[in-house]
Amino acid sequence: MAKRDYYETMGVAKQATPDEIKKAYRDLAKKHHPDKGGSAEKFKEVAEAYEVLSDPDKRTQYDHFGHVGPNQNFDFDMRDFSRARRDFEEFGFGSFEDIVDMFFGEGMRTGRRRVQRQSRAQQGEDLEYRIRITLEDAAQGTRMTMRVPRYVICEPCKGHGAEAGSKTTQCTQCRGSGEMRYSRQTMLGNFVNIRTCERCNGSGELLENPCRKCRGSGRVKDESTITVNVPAGVDTGSRLRIKSEGNAGVAGGPQGDLYIVTEVKPHDLYQRRGDDIVIEQVIKFTQAALGAKIKVPTLYGEETLHIPSGTQSGQQFRLVGKGMTHLQSFGKGDQYVIVKIQTPTKLSRKQEELLKQLDAEL
């Protein structure tokens, strides 16, 4: 059956500009997208036409000789649509390879290369452990000891997964290649899927006599005691990485990392705003009117604060460097003191008279 004219396939004139061809391809790719019910045959036809018409040299050759001219060499494979792939993904349609896999299976992409043979040894997984600390601990730093459940190296086999003196043998399922090949017949021809062997996990080898305790994995479940230095300045959601304290690796592989995630408990007295601390302090109305020196609590002990005469309720004062330690730099934040003037609820007769006299003079 003769191939359809590329211009007709794209729905453009022979004089179409590159931008017009690109726009037509974008519209057709949307129309024939698999999520919209497009067919593999139509999708391949559009991509093939665009691959030729979007390339100046190929287009000139096609215009002169059509599908059967000298050195035409228009023998297409879905894996070779480099220009169509680039523009397809640029238009926001997702991965071009994912579309190929959806229609023809993984072998369309992997048929040109062999599955990389893997070692039995694999790195252990990273772990995450959450801790709760007080605001004081977050401000000054603390040292904590915890019990962390994780995989540890199997002692009998020392992490290798085999009994003493045991050897490895060739995997009988993949015959040592580490891969399995599956042939699949499609409407476009016979394609081969190449997948990692599930029995040996791509290593091509099997243990002759696996360790009885860990069953060949080289690790077992346990709880480990770990001491962590929590630096000053952490906040809720801060993540601390402790290298090589995660799960032990499989079959002697390297150990994963441990991530400590902190949660800072709410405080009854202080509010945290970034690296600053805010506190409300109640004072007498006479202190506000006449001025005074008062003691104010901070995360590092009491501090003396000067209250000037005429201070109003809600007025804010700053204690420099009495806030949280900066986690990734030097210094500390500040503490802000918001004063609240206390009004007495019970007055003696003498106090009432004095207030009346004061009111009359104001």
ZICOR-V909558 format. One record per pair of residues at least 6 apart in sequence whose C-alpha atoms are under 6 Angstrom apart, sorted by the first residue. I is the first residue (numbers start at 0). J is the second residue. D is the distance in whole Angstrom. If there is no record, write none. Layout:
<<I | J | D> <I | J | D>>
This chain:
<<5 | 48 | 5> <31 | 37 | 4> <46 | 83 | 6> <50 | 83 | 6> <51 | 57 | 5> <51 | 58 | 6> <52 | 58 | 5> <84 | 95 | 6> <88 | 94 | 6> <105 | 192 | 6> <106 | 191 | 5> <106 | 192 | 4> <106 | 193 | 6> <116 | 177 | 6> <116 | 201 | 5> <116 | 202 | 6> <117 | 201 | 5> <117 | 202 | 5> <118 | 202 | 5> <119 | 202 | 6> <120 | 249 | 5> <120 | 250 | 5> <120 | 251 | 6> <120 | 252 | 4> <121 | 248 | 6> <121 | 249 | 5> <121 | 252 | 5> <122 | 248 | 4> <122 | 252 | 5> <122 | 253 | 5> <122 | 254 | 6> <123 | 246 | 5> <123 | 247 | 5> <123 | 248 | 4> <123 | 254 | 5> <123 | 255 | 5> <124 | 246 | 5> <124 | 255 | 5> <125 | 245 | 5> <125 | 255 | 5> <125 | 256 | 5> <125 | 257 | 6> <126 | 245 | 5> <126 | 257 | 5> <127 | 257 | 6> <127 | 258 | 5> <127 | 259 | 6> <128 | 259 | 5> <129 | 259 | 6> <129 | 260 | 5> <129 | 261 | 6> <130 | 261 | 5> <131 | 261 | 6> <131 | 262 | 5> <131 | 263 | 6> <132 | 263 | 5> <133 | 263 | 6> <133 | 264 | 5> <134 | 263 | 6> <137 | 231 | 5> <137 | 232 | 5> <137 | 233 | 5> <138 | 231 | 5> <138 | 232 | 5> <138 | 323 | 5> <138 | 324 | 6> <139 | 231 | 5> <140 | 229 | 5> <140 | 230 | 5> <140 | 231 | 4> <141 | 229 | 5> <142 | 227 | 6> <142 | 228 | 5> <142 | 229 | 6> <143 | 226 | 6> <143 | 227 | 5> <144 | 225 | 6> <144 | 226 | 4> <145 | 224 | 6> <145 | 225 | 5> <146 | 223 | 5> <146 | 224 | 5> <147 | 222 | 5> <147 | 223 | 5> <148 | 221 | 6> <148 | 222 | 4> <149 | 220 | 6> <149 | 221 | 6> <149 | 222 | 6> <149 | 246 | 5> <150 | 218 | 6> <150 | 219 | 5> <150 | 220 | 4> <150 | 221 | 6> <150 | 246 | 5> <150 | 247 | 5> <151 | 218 | 5> <151 | 219 | 6> <151 | 247 | 5> <152 | 158 | 5> <152 | 218 | 4> <152 | 247 | 6> <153 | 217 | 5> <153 | 218 | 4> <153 | 219 | 6> <158 | 217 | 4> <158 | 218 | 6> <158 | 250 | 6> <158 | 251 | 5> <159 | 217 | 5> <159 | 250 | 5> <159 | 251 | 5> <160 | 209 | 6> <160 | 210 | 5> <160 | 215 | 4> <160 | 216 | 5> <160 | 217 | 4> <160 | 250 | 5> <161 | 208 | 6> <161 | 209 | 4> <161 | 210 | 4> <161 | 215 | 6> <162 | 208 | 6> <162 | 209 | 6> <162 | 210 | 5> <165 | 208 | 6> <166 | 207 | 5> <167 | 205 | 5> <167 | 206 | 5> <167 | 207 | 5> <168 | 204 | 6> <168 | 205 | 5> <169 | 175 | 5> <169 | 204 | 5> <170 | 203 | 5> <170 | 204 | 5> <170 | 205 | 5> <173 | 179 | 6> <175 | 203 | 4> <176 | 203 | 5> <177 | 196 | 5> <177 | 201 | 4> <177 | 202 | 5> <177 | 203 | 4> <178 | 194 | 5> <178 | 195 | 4> <178 | 196 | 5> <179 | 193 | 6> <179 | 194 | 5> <179 | 196 | 5> <180 | 192 | 6> <180 | 193 | 5> <181 | 191 | 5> <181 | 192 | 5> <182 | 190 | 6> <182 | 191 | 4> <183 | 189 | 6> <183 | 190 | 5> <183 | 191 | 6> <195 | 201 | 5> <209 | 215 | 5> <213 | 219 | 6> <216 | 249 | 5> <216 | 250 | 5> <217 | 249 | 6> <217 | 250 | 5> <231 | 324 | 6> <232 | 323 | 6> <232 | 324 | 5> <232 | 325 | 5> <232 | 326 | 4> <235 | 261 | 5> <235 | 262 | 4> <235 | 263 | 5> <236 | 260 | 6> <236 | 261 | 6> <237 | 260 | 6> <237 | 261 | 6> <238 | 259 | 5> <238 | 260 | 5> <239 | 258 | 5> <239 | 259 | 5> <240 | 257 | 6> <240 | 258 | 5> <241 | 256 | 6> <241 | 257 | 5> <242 | 256 | 5> <243 | 254 | 5> <243 | 255 | 5> <243 | 256 | 5> <244 | 256 | 5> <244 | 257 | 5> <245 | 255 | 4> <245 | 256 | 4> <245 | 257 | 5> <246 | 254 | 6> <246 | 255 | 5> <247 | 254 | 4> <248 | 254 | 5> <269 | 277 | 6> <269 | 278 | 5> <270 | 276 | 6> <270 | 277 | 5> <274 | 323 | 5> <274 | 332 | 5> <275 | 322 | 5> <275 | 332 | 5> <275 | 333 | 5> <275 | 334 | 6> <276 | 322 | 5> <276 | 334 | 5> <277 | 334 | 6> <277 | 335 | 5> <278 | 336 | 5> <279 | 336 | 6> <279 | 337 | 5> <279 | 338 | 6> <280 | 338 | 5> <280 | 339 | 6> <281 | 338 | 6> <281 | 339 | 5> <281 | 340 | 6> <282 | 340 | 5> <282 | 341 | 6> <283 | 340 | 6> <283 | 341 | 5> <284 | 340 | 5> <287 | 308 | 6> <287 | 309 | 6> <287 | 310 | 5> <288 | 308 | 5> <288 | 309 | 5> <289 | 308 | 5> <290 | 306 | 5> <290 | 307 | 4> <290 | 308 | 4> <291 | 306 | 5> <292 | 304 | 6> <292 | 305 | 5> <292 | 306 | 6> <293 | 303 | 6> <293 | 304 | 5> <294 | 302 | 6> <294 | 303 | 5> <295 | 301 | 5> <295 | 302 | 5> <312 | 338 | 6> <312 | 339 | 5> <312 | 340 | 5> <313 | 337 | 6> <313 | 338 | 5> <313 | 339 | 6> <314 | 337 | 6> <314 | 338 | 6> <315 | 336 | 6> <315 | 337 | 4> <316 | 335 | 6> <316 | 336 | 5> <317 | 334 | 6> <317 | 335 | 5> <318 | 333 | 6> <318 | 334 | 5> <319 | 333 | 5> <320 | 331 | 5> <320 | 332 | 5> <320 | 333 | 5> <321 | 333 | 5> <321 | 334 | 5> <322 | 331 | 6> <322 | 332 | 4> <322 | 333 | 4> <322 | 334 | 5> <323 | 331 | 5> <323 | 332 | 5> <324 | 331 | 4> <325 | 331 | 5>>
